Amino acid sequence: MERIEGKRILVTGSTGQVAGELTESLAERNTVFAAARFTDARARAALEAKGIATVPFSLGDAELAGLPDVDYVFHCGCNTRPRSPEEGLAGNAEGTGFLMQRYRKARAFFHMSSSSVYRVASNDPRPTKETDMLGGLAAYASDYSMSKLATEAIVRFQARALGLPTVIARLDVAYGRRGHGGVPMLLFDFLQQGVAYTSAAAGDSYCTPIHEDDIAALSERLILKAAVPAPIVNLGGDEIVRVEELVAHMEALTGRTLERAVAEQSTWGTIPLDPTLRRSLVGPCRVPWKEGMRRALAARHPDAVVKPA
């Protein structure tokens, strides 16, 4: 298995849901610098207690000379809920361009993008390929998808202009014990709060959920495939799953029932990603979604799992 050892690595977004496991996994064999705003002092202290250096970083900053020199950069930090097009472009897009410029001499740069850049109906069970139509819209944040697609354009340009080996990963439904836990864990939050999950009248929603352990392992291997021009790779799980299946499995694990509703739009506009290219480059996922969901639920809510499933 391809692994990075004995190198200096910068990870942005280390306090968030997506990059937490990656940060700690890399730190077992490397010198890792976690870059974030660190508005939560406890999150910063928790990283430092594990021997991970922390450095202040805000998306959109143009002056980044204070960041340490490193061999590899994993850029997972982003503004998932920009309040305007300007905020999304300035932070996510321009901010990433400045970061790549700062690390023009790095061995490789990994950019975490989003499956929300695709313009695909959420009730379509066919897996979305990297070459499919772009121009998506995230229902929960109207300016997010636009800013992520604009960011990809800047990443592609900077990779070529700087000669910086780069890879772009389009992440699907991420989940695990960290952050808000992703869609599978948010479903349990809905259950606790008495909030209904809404299915679309047009049909069930599909996704390819990927556990945080697989995100960490596959991201590490993907950065070793960085090149110029930058390859674009889907980063989802290997199993196409209906969100309604996630609900049913959560109910089976907990012995409780989630309220349901039907409307024109589903709670989440998820889509399944085609894993063919990713599997050919770095191999399969290791965590089946049912087992991963049970593990994540048990870690976040130890008393919730009452039945094996």
C-alpha positions as CSV (number, residue, x, y, z in Angstrom):
1,M,0.0,0.0,0.0
2,E,1.3,3.4,-0.9
3,R,1.9,5.6,2.1
4,I,3.7,8.8,2.9
5,E,6.3,8.6,5.6
6,G,8.8,11.0,7.2
7,K,7.5,14.1,5.3
8,R,6.2,17.5,6.3
9,I,2.5,17.9,5.5
10,L,0.0,20.7,5.8
11,V,-3.7,19.8,6.2
12,T,-6.3,22.6,6.0
13,G,-9.7,22.0,7.7
14,S,-8.2,19.6,10.3
15,T,-10.9,20.5,12.9
16,G,-13.7,19.6,10.5
17,Q,-15.6,16.5,9.7
18,V,-13.7,15.5,6.6
19,A,-10.0,16.1,7.4
20,G,-9.9,15.1,11.1
21,E,-9.1,11.4,10.5
22,L,-6.7,12.2,7.7
23,T,-4.8,14.6,9.9
24,E,-4.3,12.1,12.7
25,S,-3.5,9.2,10.4
26,L,-0.8,11.2,8.6
27,A,0.6,12.4,11.9
28,E,1.4,8.8,12.9
29,R,4.2,8.7,10.3
30,N,4.9,12.4,9.4
31,T,5.3,15.9,10.8
32,V,1.8,17.4,10.3
33,F,0.7,21.0,10.5
34,A,-3.0,21.6,11.0
35,A,-4.1,24.8,9.4
36,A,-7.4,26.4,10.4
37,R,-9.0,29.5,12.0
38,F,-9.2,27.7,15.3
39,T,-12.2,29.6,16.6
40,D,-12.6,26.6,19.0
41,A,-9.7,26.6,21.4
42,R,-10.5,23.1,22.6
43,A,-10.2,21.7,19.1
44,R,-6.8,23.3,18.7
45,A,-5.7,21.9,22.1
46,A,-6.9,18.4,21.2
47,L,-4.7,18.4,18.1
48,E,-1.7,19.7,19.9
49,A,-2.1,17.1,22.6
50,K,-1.6,14.5,19.9
51,G,1.6,16.1,18.8
52,I,0.2,17.9,15.8
53,A,1.4,21.4,15.2
54,T,-1.3,24.0,14.6
55,V,-1.0,27.1,12.4
56,P,-3.5,29.9,11.9
57,F,-5.0,30.1,8.5
58,S,-8.1,31.8,7.0
59,L,-9.5,31.1,3.6
60,G,-9.0,34.0,1.3
61,D,-5.8,35.3,2.9
62,A,-3.3,36.5,0.3
63,E,-0.4,36.8,2.6
64,L,0.6,33.3,3.6
65,A,4.4,33.6,4.2
66,G,3.8,32.6,7.9
67,L,2.8,29.1,6.9
68,P,5.5,26.4,7.2
69,D,7.3,24.9,4.3
70,V,6.1,21.4,3.6
71,D,6.3,18.5,1.1
72,Y,2.6,17.9,0.7
73,V,-0.6,19.9,1.0
74,F,-4.0,18.4,1.7
75,H,-6.5,21.3,1.2
76,C,-9.8,20.1,2.7
77,G,-10.9,23.3,4.4
78,C,-13.7,25.3,2.8
79,N,-16.7,27.5,3.5
80,T,-19.6,25.2,3.1
81,R,-22.2,27.9,3.7
82,P,-21.1,31.1,2.0
83,R,-23.6,33.9,2.5
84,S,-23.1,35.4,-0.9
85,P,-21.5,34.6,-4.3
86,E,-18.7,37.1,-3.4
87,E,-18.0,35.3,-0.1
88,G,-17.9,31.9,-1.8
89,L,-15.6,33.1,-4.6
90,A,-13.2,35.1,-2.4
91,G,-12.8,32.3,0.2
92,N,-13.1,29.0,-1.5
93,A,-11.9,29.9,-5.0
94,E,-9.4,32.8,-4.6
95,G,-8.2,31.5,-1.2
96,T,-7.3,28.2,-2.8
97,G,-5.4,30.0,-5.6
98,F,-3.3,31.9,-3.0
99,L,-2.6,28.7,-1.1
100,M,-1.3,26.9,-4.2
101,Q,0.8,29.9,-5.0
102,R,2.3,29.7,-1.5
103,Y,3.1,26.0,-2.0
104,R,4.2,26.2,-5.6
105,K,7.4,24.2,-4.6
106,A,5.6,21.4,-2.8
107,R,5.8,17.9,-4.1
108,A,2.1,17.7,-4.6
109,F,-1.2,19.4,-3.8
110,F,-4.5,17.6,-3.0
111,H,-7.7,19.6,-3.4
112,M,-11.0,18.3,-1.8
113,S,-13.9,19.3,-4.0
114,S,-17.5,18.2,-3.9
115,S,-20.0,16.0,-5.7
116,S,-22.3,19.0,-5.6
117,V,-20.6,20.4,-8.7
118,Y,-22.4,17.8,-10.8
119,R,-25.7,18.8,-12.5
120,V,-27.5,15.5,-12.0
121,A,-31.0,14.7,-10.6
122,S,-30.8,13.3,-7.1
123,N,-33.3,10.6,-7.8
124,D,-31.2,9.1,-10.6
125,P,-29.6,5.8,-9.5
126,R,-27.0,5.8,-12.3
127,P,-23.5,6.5,-11.0
128,T,-22.1,9.9,-12.0
129,K,-18.8,9.8,-13.9
130,E,-16.1,12.5,-13.8
131,T,-17.0,13.5,-17.3
132,D,-20.7,14.1,-16.6
133,M,-22.5,17.5,-16.7
134,L,-21.4,20.1,-14.2
135,G,-23.3,23.1,-12.7
136,G,-25.0,21.8,-9.6
137,L,-26.8,23.6,-6.8
138,A,-26.7,22.6,-3.2
139,A,-30.2,23.1,-1.7
140,Y,-28.8,23.9,1.8
141,A,-26.4,26.6,0.5
142,S,-27.2,28.3,-2.8
143,D,-23.7,29.7,-3.4
144,Y,-21.6,26.6,-2.3
145,S,-21.7,24.5,-5.4
146,M,-20.9,27.5,-7.6
147,S,-17.9,28.4,-5.5
148,K,-16.6,24.8,-5.5
149,L,-16.8,24.6,-9.3
150,A,-15.0,28.0,-9.6
151,T,-12.4,26.6,-7.2
152,E,-11.8,23.6,-9.4
153,A,-11.1,26.0,-12.4
154,I,-8.5,27.9,-10.3
155,V,-6.9,24.7,-9.1
156,R,-6.6,23.4,-12.7
157,F,-5.1,26.7,-13.8
158,Q,-2.6,27.0,-10.9
159,A,-1.5,23.4,-11.4
160,R,-0.5,24.2,-15.0
161,A,0.8,27.7,-14.4
162,L,2.9,26.7,-11.4
163,G,3.9,23.3,-12.6
164,L,2.5,22.0,-9.3
165,P,1.5,18.3,-9.3
166,T,-2.1,18.3,-8.2
167,V,-5.1,16.1,-7.8
168,I,-8.8,17.1,-7.4
169,A,-11.1,14.7,-5.5
170,R,-14.9,15.2,-5.7
171,L,-16.2,14.0,-2.3
172,D,-19.6,12.4,-2.0
173,V,-21.5,11.7,1.3
174,A,-18.8,11.6,4.0
175,Y,-19.7,10.2,7.4
176,G,-18.1,9.0,10.6
177,R,-17.7,10.0,14.3
178,R,-16.2,13.5,13.7
179,G,-17.9,16.9,13.1
180,H,-21.6,16.6,12.5
181,G,-21.1,13.0,11.4
182,G,-22.5,13.4,7.9
183,V,-25.9,12.4,6.5
184,P,-26.1,9.0,8.3
185,M,-25.5,10.6,11.7
186,L,-27.7,13.6,11.0
187,L,-30.5,11.2,10.5
188,F,-30.1,10.1,14.1
189,D,-30.1,13.7,15.1
190,F,-33.4,14.1,13.3
191,L,-34.8,11.2,15.2
192,Q,-33.8,12.6,18.5
193,Q,-35.2,16.0,17.7
194,G,-38.4,14.7,16.2
195,V,-37.6,16.1,12.8
196,A,-39.0,14.2,9.8
197,Y,-36.8,13.0,6.8
198,T,-38.4,14.2,3.6
199,S,-38.3,11.9,0.5
200,A,-38.8,13.5,-3.0
201,A,-42.1,12.8,-4.7
202,A,-40.1,11.8,-7.8
203,G,-38.4,8.9,-6.1
204,D,-35.8,7.9,-3.6
205,S,-32.4,9.6,-3.3
206,Y,-29.2,7.8,-3.9
207,C,-25.6,8.3,-2.8
208,T,-22.2,6.5,-2.4
209,P,-21.4,7.1,1.3
210,I,-17.8,7.0,2.3
211,H,-16.5,6.4,5.8
212,E,-13.9,8.8,7.3
213,D,-11.3,5.9,7.5
214,D,-11.6,5.4,3.8
215,I,-11.4,9.1,3.1
216,A,-8.1,9.2,5.0
217,A,-6.6,6.2,3.4
218,L,-7.7,6.9,-0.2
219,S,-6.8,10.6,0.0
220,E,-3.2,9.7,1.0
221,R,-2.9,7.4,-2.0
222,L,-4.5,9.9,-4.3
223,I,-2.0,12.7,-3.6
224,L,0.7,10.3,-4.9
225,K,-1.2,10.3,-8.2
226,A,-1.0,14.1,-8.5
227,A,0.1,15.4,-11.9
228,V,0.0,18.3,-14.3
229,P,-2.6,18.7,-15.7
230,A,-4.5,17.8,-12.5
231,P,-6.5,14.6,-12.7
232,I,-10.1,14.8,-11.3
233,V,-11.3,11.7,-9.4
234,N,-14.6,10.9,-7.7
235,L,-14.2,10.1,-4.0
236,G,-17.3,8.2,-2.8
237,G,-17.9,4.7,-1.5
238,D,-18.1,1.6,-3.6
239,E,-21.8,0.9,-2.7
240,I,-24.8,2.8,-4.2
241,V,-27.2,3.3,-1.3
242,R,-30.6,4.9,-1.1
243,V,-30.9,7.5,1.7
244,E,-34.1,5.6,2.6
245,E,-31.9,2.6,3.2
246,L,-29.7,4.6,5.6
247,V,-32.9,5.5,7.4
248,A,-34.0,1.9,7.6
249,H,-30.6,0.7,8.9
250,M,-30.5,3.4,11.5
251,E,-33.9,2.4,12.7
252,A,-32.8,-1.3,12.8
253,L,-29.8,-0.4,14.9
254,T,-31.6,1.8,17.3
255,G,-35.0,0.2,17.5
256,R,-36.6,3.6,17.0
257,T,-38.6,5.0,14.1
258,L,-37.8,8.2,12.2
259,E,-40.7,10.4,11.1
260,R,-41.1,10.5,7.3
261,A,-42.6,13.0,4.8
262,V,-42.8,13.4,1.1
263,A,-42.4,16.7,-0.8
264,E,-41.2,18.0,-4.2
265,Q,-37.6,18.2,-2.8
266,S,-35.9,15.7,-0.6
267,T,-34.0,16.7,2.6
268,W,-30.7,16.2,0.8
269,G,-30.1,16.3,-3.0
270,T,-27.5,13.5,-2.9
271,I,-26.2,11.6,-6.0
272,P,-24.1,8.4,-6.4
273,L,-20.6,8.7,-7.8
274,D,-19.0,6.2,-10.2
275,P,-15.9,4.7,-8.4
276,T,-14.3,3.1,-11.4
277,L,-11.5,5.6,-11.9
278,R,-10.7,5.9,-8.2
279,R,-10.6,2.1,-7.8
280,S,-8.2,1.8,-10.8
281,L,-5.9,4.4,-9.3
282,V,-5.9,3.7,-5.5
283,G,-8.1,0.6,-4.9
284,P,-11.4,-0.1,-3.2
285,C,-12.9,1.1,0.0
286,R,-12.5,-1.0,3.1
287,V,-15.5,0.0,5.2
288,P,-18.9,-1.4,4.1
289,W,-21.6,1.3,4.7
290,K,-23.7,-0.8,7.1
291,E,-20.7,-1.6,9.3
292,G,-19.4,2.0,9.1
293,M,-22.8,3.4,10.1
294,R,-22.9,1.1,13.1
295,R,-19.4,2.1,14.2
296,A,-20.1,5.8,13.8
297,L,-23.4,5.7,15.6
298,A,-21.8,3.6,18.5
299,A,-18.9,6.1,18.8
300,R,-21.1,9.2,18.8
301,H,-24.1,7.8,20.7
302,P,-22.8,4.8,22.8
303,D,-26.3,4.0,24.2
304,A,-28.1,4.3,20.9
305,V,-27.2,0.9,19.3
306,V,-29.5,-1.6,20.9
307,K,-29.7,-4.2,18.1
308,P,-27.0,-5.9,16.0
309,A,-27.6,-5.2,12.3
